[in-house]
């Protein structure tokens, strides 16, 4: 039976991954995953696609908020915004929602690190961002992830890709939450429902990959050959008008607890 071999969250959108051994899974995804985001003055999201320095920013959640650290910057503790915190209209790939604005110190810190004006926002209980209804139930919600609460990839799929590359890439290029081992390459393409620990999940849509996969998370530099996206494009298009697909987007159907080593039961 396949097993969960890796569990990772990205507390601030596009930041460095934070590996976990166990986690609580909520309707929005793994607890603390992409609950914070940097935005421009117009509310648009700032991501590693155009600001690769974000991948070297470390964001670690704690009971009171978020601990930020980055090269050349002092460390900063950011409290969770209060219920009376001001709100900002923000956009995530075409979705507009109202998020809580974090402390001004965090805005200054991010602006200095990124070299342009930035503000920090938070997914609070009042924020409502529905998942695309073509793939989800009316009540399904997502935080600041691109479109869906979770991303899953099998270790065998990465191994298949690396056999085709002159220079192998780590799984961190693809920023999954869940990595599964013990199955064939791209087995996840055929999965529909899973149980991991006490959590039940729906696999709803292949993940359309972008230039972010070409950014090395260790150096924050783009690959000069546009790999691995270039190689993926030769065999992971699922139709004439399809993007490059790698990994599967997942929606939470029953929240609960998961841990590395849990069996991954294929229910459908």
C-alpha positions, 0 to 999 in steps of 0.5 A: 500500500502507498504511504505518506513519505513527506508532509510540507507547509508553506505558511506564507505564500511562495516562502520556503517549505517547512517540513512536518512529521504530523499535522492537522488537516482543516477544510482549508488544507493543512493547518497554517499552510498558506494562511499569510501572503505578501501583496502589492499596494493594489492588493495583488499577490506577490509570488516567487514567479516574479519575486524569487527572493520569496523562496528564501524567506522562512516563515514559521507559525507559532501560537501567537502568529508568525516568525519571519527570517530572511537573508540580510534581515533581522528576525521578526515576530508578527502577531495574528491580526485581531478581529478589529484589524483593518481589511484589504481587498486582495487578489489571488489569480483572479479571485478577489477576497477580503483579508486581514491586514497584519502589523505595519512592522511586517509591511516595512520588513517585507518591503525592505526585503523584497525591494518594493512596497509590500503588505502582509495579509492573513486568512482570518475567519471572515475571509471567504474564497470559494474553490472553483465550482467546476471542481468543488462543492459550494461550501469548499474554501481555500486560503492563499494557495493558488486554487486548491487546498492541497497539492499531492505528488508521488515520489515515483513521478519525480523519479520518472521525470529525473530519469529524463533530465540531465540534472535531477531536481528535488521535489521542492521545485514543485512545492507539494504538501503531500508526497506519496511513495510505494506506487507507480509513476503518475498513479495519482493521475487516476486517483479520485478519493483517498484516506490518509490517517483520519483524513479523507480527500478528493483528488479533483484536478491535475496541477498546471505547472508554471515558471516557478518550477524553474526556480531553485529554492536553494539559490532563488535563481531560475534555471537557464534552460527552463528545466524541468518545465521544458522537459515536462512539456514534452510528455505531460500535456494532457491535450492539445490546449492543456498546460503542463501537468504534474501533481494533483490538486486535492480538496479535503472531504473529512478533516483530521490528523495525518503523519508521515508514514501513514498508509494512503488508502485509495478509496476510488 
